[in-house]
């Protein structure tokens, strides 16, 4: 159960995930790894929502509902981003950010 684990453990894990995601987004040139970095950032926010909900308001599920909403938005964002990446690959045969200079046909 979560009651024995202090809140700052969750905050440390979420902070590490967030900064790994930011680092990956800023340093990587591949669009797929940039998308995975965005997912890491969103998952760190989900951990914060659930942890704060559990420790501040244990009888409600507001943090869990926000987390489900973020998961749904992230899934739709990933589907649209992968579709765009596939179209970029078909046009340029490369998915590196620096080599793709224009988006229009």
Helices and strands as residue ranges (DSSP letters): G 2-4, H 7-27, H 31-56, H 62-92
